[in-house]
Amino acid sequence: FWRQSAQLGLTKAIKIQTIGKSGLFPSEMEALGDLANNISCLAMWHPAFPYKSAVTGASSQELADDYEKSSGRQWTQILGMNQSLLDVGIELLKAANPKDKSAVAAALPHFKVATLLGTVEWGRLPFANVATTPLIGAQWVATAPGSKHKFDLVLVDNAEDANVPVSAKLQPYS
């Protein structure tokens, strides 16, 4: 769709372009080529998040660096989300008898755990089995020739979590 929009000249009129799920992966930006520069999205996780895993003790930056070193690929937002999910599961089972389903279910509405996303806490919303995490404004920007990656995801807004550092100002798409 975005490539066809560019062929029709629509991208020249767009000032801010936000892509939801497809903004998660560097490979999708690389596939768009020059059309990806300055596309904005919401970041669920980023190596700059100032938090550590409750289970491994690794920081967000350490997780991203280890992933890139072992895989040879650029980090993705899903990496931090998956580690946080493991943190929640393991810490919940530590907080309640894992052999007692009722005890685990009873612990969840009051459960709070440190993750790479920040503190995840249940019981703050009208639904006891729901916890939310902040979404941080981000933007894909082209890197300099010869850089390690073709695009970097920079953080441009931290209204939902002031602890997350902003590294750039949101730039217009066109």
Backbone bond lengths (Angstrom), bond angles and torsions (degrees), N, CA, C in turn:
res aa  C-N    CA-C-N  psi(-1)  N-CA   C-N-CA  omega(-1)  CA-C   N-CA-C  phi
1 F - - - 1.459 - - 1.527 110.49 -
2 W 1.330 116.04 -46.23 1.461 119.34 -176.05 1.520 110.87 -67.37
3 R 1.320 117.01 -36.84 1.464 120.27 178.00 1.537 110.28 -65.87
4 Q 1.333 117.50 -42.46 1.464 120.96 177.76 1.531 110.95 -66.17
5 S 1.326 116.74 -36.83 1.464 120.12 176.44 1.523 110.82 -61.27
6 A 1.324 116.04 -39.59 1.465 120.23 178.55 1.525 110.25 -65.92
7 Q 1.333 116.90 -40.89 1.464 120.41 179.43 1.524 111.55 -61.83
8 L 1.330 116.44 -30.92 1.467 121.49 179.29 1.522 112.90 -88.41
9 G 1.332 117.30 -1.30 1.458 121.44 177.52 1.524 115.12 87.38
10 L 1.319 118.06 1.31 1.463 120.73 -177.72 1.525 112.07 -62.90
11 T 1.323 117.76 -36.59 1.467 120.19 -175.49 1.525 112.39 -64.21
12 K 1.315 117.77 -20.38 1.472 120.37 178.32 1.523 111.67 -73.57
13 A 1.330 116.66 -20.47 1.469 120.66 -178.67 1.523 112.84 -96.34
14 I 1.318 117.02 -12.51 1.471 121.66 -176.20 1.524 109.34 -80.98
15 K 1.321 116.67 131.24 1.472 120.51 177.52 1.525 111.94 -96.48
16 I 1.315 117.78 -37.79 1.458 121.75 176.15 1.520 107.16 -131.69
17 Q 1.324 116.52 124.74 1.459 122.17 178.76 1.523 107.69 -117.18
18 T 1.314 116.40 119.14 1.454 121.01 178.82 1.513 109.14 -116.96
19 I 1.322 115.57 131.66 1.452 121.52 177.51 1.518 107.25 -118.10
20 G 1.322 115.98 131.70 1.459 120.48 -177.55 1.509 112.88 -73.59
21 K 1.314 116.36 -108.92 1.463 120.77 -174.28 1.519 113.61 -57.62
22 S 1.300 118.22 -36.15 1.460 117.99 -177.02 1.514 111.99 -72.18
23 G 1.314 117.96 -8.21 1.450 120.54 175.17 1.513 113.33 -81.58
24 L 1.319 117.15 4.16 1.458 121.35 -176.90 1.528 113.57 -79.38
25 F 1.302 117.91 -28.94 1.461 120.54 -166.96 1.526 113.29 -117.96
26 P 1.331 117.58 132.03 1.461 120.90 176.92 1.526 112.63 -58.40
27 S 1.331 117.01 -34.12 1.467 119.97 -178.49 1.530 111.52 -62.23
28 E 1.314 116.91 -33.07 1.466 119.92 178.15 1.525 110.66 -69.82
29 M 1.310 116.76 -35.91 1.466 119.83 176.94 1.523 110.09 -69.35
30 E 1.323 116.73 -40.76 1.456 120.25 178.20 1.526 111.24 -61.50
31 A 1.337 116.40 -37.36 1.468 120.45 178.82 1.524 111.44 -64.83
32 L 1.317 117.49 -31.05 1.464 121.11 178.25 1.527 112.19 -78.16
33 G 1.317 116.79 -19.09 1.465 120.08 -179.67 1.520 110.99 63.86
34 D 1.334 116.70 -136.88 1.466 121.77 -177.52 1.525 113.27 -58.95
35 L 1.328 117.40 -24.69 1.467 120.77 179.50 1.528 112.55 -66.67
36 A 1.317 117.81 -16.82 1.464 121.30 -177.99 1.523 113.20 -82.35
37 N 1.317 117.13 -20.24 1.462 119.30 -175.87 1.523 111.77 -60.39
38 N 1.315 116.47 124.59 1.469 126.15 178.72 1.523 114.42 74.36
39 I 1.318 117.72 17.25 1.464 119.27 170.51 1.525 107.19 -72.63
40 S 1.321 115.81 132.35 1.465 119.83 -179.87 1.528 110.47 -98.95
41 C 1.320 114.83 160.55 1.455 121.36 178.66 1.522 108.23 -159.32
42 L 1.298 116.71 178.35 1.459 121.71 173.29 1.517 108.01 -103.25
43 A 1.300 116.22 130.79 1.462 121.00 179.88 1.525 109.25 -94.77
44 M 1.323 115.43 122.12 1.463 120.75 173.93 1.519 109.92 -79.19
45 W 1.337 116.00 -32.21 1.460 122.31 179.51 1.519 108.81 -155.63
46 H 1.310 115.54 152.42 1.464 122.29 -179.06 1.529 107.36 -153.74
47 P 1.327 118.98 149.32 1.456 120.35 178.47 1.531 114.17 -57.85
48 A 1.316 117.35 -21.48 1.466 120.49 179.62 1.524 112.95 -79.90
49 F 1.330 118.35 -8.24 1.467 119.55 177.36 1.534 107.85 -57.88
50 P 1.322 117.97 133.31 1.465 121.33 -172.97 1.529 114.71 -86.87
51 Y 1.324 117.30 34.73 1.458 120.59 -173.80 1.521 111.41 -118.55
52 K 1.350 115.08 164.05 1.462 121.79 179.66 1.525 110.30 -122.57
53 S 1.308 114.91 155.58 1.462 121.96 175.70 1.520 109.50 -72.22
54 A 1.324 116.72 133.53 1.466 121.26 176.86 1.528 110.80 -66.32
55 V 1.298 117.58 -30.25 1.463 121.78 -175.51 1.523 112.17 -86.55
56 T 1.329 117.54 -48.91 1.468 120.28 -174.83 1.525 113.29 -96.20
57 G 1.323 117.22 -21.99 1.463 121.16 -175.51 1.515 113.14 78.98
58 A 1.329 117.53 -0.94 1.462 121.65 -179.19 1.524 110.62 -73.16
59 S 1.325 115.32 143.53 1.470 120.42 174.63 1.523 109.23 -80.01
60 S 1.318 115.52 167.84 1.466 120.13 176.48 1.526 111.09 -58.90
61 Q 1.324 116.23 -43.92 1.466 119.86 -179.19 1.526 111.02 -64.76
62 E 1.329 117.41 -40.33 1.465 120.59 178.68 1.530 110.94 -62.98
63 L 1.326 117.17 -41.21 1.469 120.41 178.53 1.520 110.69 -61.81
64 A 1.329 116.81 -46.99 1.465 120.61 179.93 1.531 111.23 -63.15
65 D 1.324 116.96 -44.22 1.472 120.62 -179.84 1.524 111.45 -63.21
66 D 1.334 116.71 -44.49 1.470 120.42 179.08 1.523 111.22 -62.49
67 Y 1.337 116.38 -40.70 1.463 120.24 179.26 1.531 110.11 -62.78
68 E 1.316 116.85 -47.91 1.464 120.04 -178.34 1.532 111.18 -63.53
69 K 1.316 116.40 -39.35 1.471 120.13 -179.91 1.531 110.85 -66.25
70 S 1.323 117.46 -43.04 1.465 119.74 -175.86 1.530 113.21 -80.90
71 S 1.334 117.64 -29.42 1.467 119.73 -176.19 1.526 113.59 -100.31
72 G 1.331 115.90 -24.62 1.466 119.17 -174.78 1.520 112.43 77.26
73 R 1.328 116.95 8.77 1.469 121.56 -179.98 1.521 110.43 -117.49
74 Q 1.336 115.18 161.43 1.460 120.64 178.04 1.527 110.31 -71.08
75 W 1.317 116.77 145.19 1.462 122.47 177.77 1.531 109.81 -59.86
76 T 1.316 116.11 156.99 1.467 121.55 174.43 1.523 109.02 -130.14
77 Q 1.308 116.57 159.79 1.464 121.18 -179.60 1.529 112.17 -61.91
78 I 1.301 116.93 -30.17 1.462 121.66 -178.51 1.525 110.83 -63.11
79 L 1.320 117.56 -29.73 1.456 122.47 179.26 1.533 111.06 -55.76
80 G 1.314 117.46 -51.36 1.462 121.62 179.45 1.512 112.81 -68.68
81 M 1.325 116.02 -35.16 1.468 119.70 177.71 1.525 110.24 -64.96
82 N 1.327 117.06 -44.19 1.467 120.40 -179.16 1.527 111.89 -64.80
83 Q 1.339 117.18 -42.32 1.459 119.64 178.32 1.535 109.79 -63.07
84 S 1.321 116.71 -39.33 1.466 120.61 179.38 1.523 111.16 -65.24
85 L 1.310 116.90 -38.18 1.457 120.88 177.07 1.531 110.44 -62.80
86 L 1.328 116.40 -41.72 1.469 120.12 175.93 1.526 110.56 -63.14
87 D 1.327 116.94 -42.01 1.466 120.59 177.61 1.521 110.86 -57.03
88 V 1.329 116.17 -46.75 1.461 120.92 -179.47 1.522 110.30 -60.96
89 G 1.322 117.23 -50.14 1.462 121.06 -177.25 1.513 113.08 -61.56
90 I 1.316 116.57 -47.51 1.466 120.63 -178.24 1.524 111.41 -66.77
91 E 1.326 116.77 -44.42 1.465 119.87 -179.07 1.526 111.96 -68.63
92 L 1.330 118.01 -33.14 1.469 120.55 176.85 1.528 110.06 -66.57
93 L 1.317 116.69 -40.75 1.468 119.72 178.79 1.531 111.52 -68.66
94 K 1.329 116.78 -28.09 1.468 119.84 174.90 1.538 110.74 -72.34
95 A 1.337 116.31 -32.67 1.469 121.46 -175.64 1.521 112.54 -77.24
96 A 1.309 116.97 -21.26 1.472 120.95 -178.37 1.525 108.39 -135.99
97 N 1.284 116.06 158.15 1.458 121.07 177.83 1.529 109.04 -63.28
98 P 1.354 118.46 111.85 1.460 120.05 -176.18 1.523 113.93 -65.79
99 K 1.330 117.35 -14.46 1.465 120.43 178.25 1.526 111.77 -87.29
100 D 1.322 116.04 -6.63 1.465 120.87 -177.64 1.528 109.05 -115.49
101 K 1.326 116.74 99.71 1.471 121.85 -178.15 1.521 111.87 -56.70
102 S 1.318 116.57 -38.97 1.464 120.52 -179.80 1.526 111.33 -64.31
103 A 1.330 117.35 -38.38 1.465 121.28 179.66 1.529 110.42 -67.25
104 V 1.310 116.83 -40.61 1.467 120.85 177.90 1.520 109.51 -64.52
105 A 1.328 117.20 -45.94 1.468 121.39 179.12 1.523 111.10 -62.66
106 A 1.317 117.67 -37.25 1.464 121.37 -179.61 1.528 111.75 -71.40
107 A 1.323 117.84 -29.34 1.464 121.63 -179.53 1.528 112.26 -74.86
108 L 1.311 117.99 -30.43 1.468 121.48 -173.44 1.527 114.44 -59.67
109 P 1.334 121.11 -44.37 1.468 119.27 -176.74 1.533 114.59 -62.66
110 H 1.321 117.87 -13.15 1.469 121.88 -178.88 1.524 111.10 -122.99
111 F 1.319 117.01 16.38 1.460 121.74 -172.21 1.519 111.13 -85.25
112 K 1.330 115.17 142.60 1.459 122.47 179.49 1.529 107.01 -143.77
113 V 1.340 116.95 132.76 1.464 120.08 -177.20 1.532 110.70 -146.58
114 A 1.329 115.67 144.69 1.459 122.16 175.39 1.527 108.33 -82.94
115 T 1.318 116.42 129.80 1.464 121.84 178.83 1.527 108.93 -135.93
116 L 1.317 116.15 177.55 1.464 120.60 175.48 1.524 112.12 -66.22
117 L 1.327 117.38 -14.47 1.459 121.94 177.99 1.519 111.74 -89.81
118 G 1.316 116.48 -6.91 1.457 122.44 -172.45 1.524 107.52 111.54
119 T 1.314 116.49 -164.57 1.456 120.16 179.13 1.520 109.15 -78.88
120 V 1.313 115.83 126.10 1.468 121.26 176.17 1.519 106.33 -104.56
121 E 1.325 116.03 124.61 1.456 120.79 -172.76 1.529 111.18 -134.66
122 W 1.317 114.91 129.35 1.455 120.92 175.88 1.526 108.82 -93.83
123 G 1.332 115.77 161.81 1.458 121.04 175.36 1.511 114.49 90.86
124 R 1.328 118.10 -0.03 1.461 120.72 179.33 1.523 112.06 -91.09
125 L 1.308 117.30 -15.56 1.460 122.05 -178.58 1.524 109.21 -107.14
126 P 1.313 117.83 170.12 1.468 119.18 179.16 1.528 113.69 -62.32
127 F 1.333 117.70 -17.93 1.461 121.72 -179.15 1.519 108.93 -107.92
128 A 1.316 117.17 117.33 1.469 121.65 -173.80 1.521 113.29 -64.01
129 N 1.318 118.02 -23.64 1.460 120.20 -176.25 1.526 112.73 -97.79
130 V 1.332 118.09 20.75 1.460 122.50 -178.19 1.531 110.03 -124.84
131 A 1.318 115.71 133.95 1.463 122.28 172.01 1.527 106.72 -130.21
132 T 1.306 116.76 145.90 1.463 120.13 179.26 1.520 110.11 -114.25
133 T 1.311 114.87 160.34 1.457 121.30 174.87 1.527 107.34 -128.33
134 P 1.318 117.69 152.60 1.466 119.32 -178.27 1.524 111.83 -71.95
135 L 1.311 115.04 152.28 1.450 121.72 172.16 1.524 107.30 -111.88
136 I 1.291 116.45 131.62 1.456 122.96 -174.74 1.526 108.60 -111.07
137 G 1.334 116.65 135.19 1.455 120.86 178.57 1.523 111.18 -67.54
138 A 1.320 116.25 134.82 1.467 121.08 -177.83 1.524 109.97 -141.85
139 Q 1.308 115.38 166.66 1.463 120.80 179.54 1.524 109.33 -149.93
140 W 1.325 115.54 135.93 1.463 121.51 176.19 1.523 108.57 -82.17
141 V 1.313 116.25 128.13 1.463 120.72 178.16 1.525 109.61 -127.52
142 A 1.332 114.38 141.99 1.462 120.09 177.93 1.525 108.98 -67.43
143 T 1.305 116.09 142.15 1.463 120.80 178.16 1.524 109.83 -93.63
144 A 1.303 115.94 169.19 1.466 121.51 178.37 1.527 109.31 -68.38
145 P 1.314 117.56 149.31 1.467 120.41 176.28 1.533 110.41 -54.00
146 G 1.320 115.84 138.97 1.452 121.42 -179.76 1.524 113.82 86.40
147 S 1.348 117.50 -1.43 1.466 120.40 178.66 1.519 110.54 -70.43
148 K 1.296 115.04 163.38 1.461 122.66 -178.77 1.532 111.95 -60.32
149 H 1.344 116.34 -37.67 1.466 121.82 -178.78 1.528 109.27 -126.12
150 K 1.334 116.63 158.84 1.466 120.65 179.29 1.526 111.80 -77.27
151 F 1.346 115.91 -33.92 1.463 121.20 179.89 1.523 109.06 -135.73
152 D 1.315 115.56 147.02 1.455 121.64 172.75 1.524 108.10 -118.27
153 L 1.320 115.15 147.14 1.461 121.04 174.97 1.522 107.13 -96.42
154 V 1.332 116.80 114.28 1.460 121.16 179.96 1.521 109.25 -105.40
155 L 1.323 116.48 147.00 1.460 121.77 -178.85 1.523 109.37 -89.11
156 V 1.349 115.75 128.89 1.467 120.16 -174.45 1.529 113.99 -120.25
157 D 1.335 118.32 -10.09 1.466 120.19 -179.68 1.526 109.71 -155.19
158 N 1.318 115.73 132.91 1.463 120.09 -179.37 1.532 111.93 -125.54
159 A 1.318 117.57 32.93 1.467 121.50 -176.25 1.530 112.40 -57.59
160 E 1.325 118.29 -29.38 1.462 120.51 -178.51 1.523 113.30 -90.06
161 D 1.339 117.81 -10.85 1.465 120.76 176.80 1.525 108.51 -158.41
162 A 1.322 115.87 96.62 1.463 121.49 -176.83 1.532 112.94 -65.32
163 N 1.328 118.68 -13.28 1.464 121.22 177.73 1.522 112.44 -74.62
164 V 1.309 117.09 -20.50 1.470 121.02 -179.49 1.527 108.11 -82.26
165 P 1.327 117.65 124.40 1.468 119.86 -177.31 1.529 112.83 -74.37
166 V 1.313 115.64 136.44 1.468 122.40 174.14 1.520 106.80 -89.39
167 S 1.336 117.15 133.91 1.455 120.25 -176.08 1.537 114.33 -112.99
168 A 1.339 116.60 -5.99 1.461 119.42 -178.28 1.525 109.77 -158.22
169 K 1.324 115.38 165.67 1.466 120.88 173.09 1.521 108.01 -95.06
170 L 1.328 116.19 144.39 1.461 120.85 176.36 1.525 108.94 -60.58
171 Q 1.322 116.32 126.61 1.457 122.19 179.37 1.522 110.24 -103.39
172 P 1.328 117.35 147.26 1.476 119.28 176.03 1.514 110.79 -61.71
173 Y 1.319 115.61 149.28 1.468 120.09 -179.87 1.523 110.90 -68.03
174 S 1.319 116.07 -50.09 1.467 118.58 -175.44 1.510 112.20 -103.23
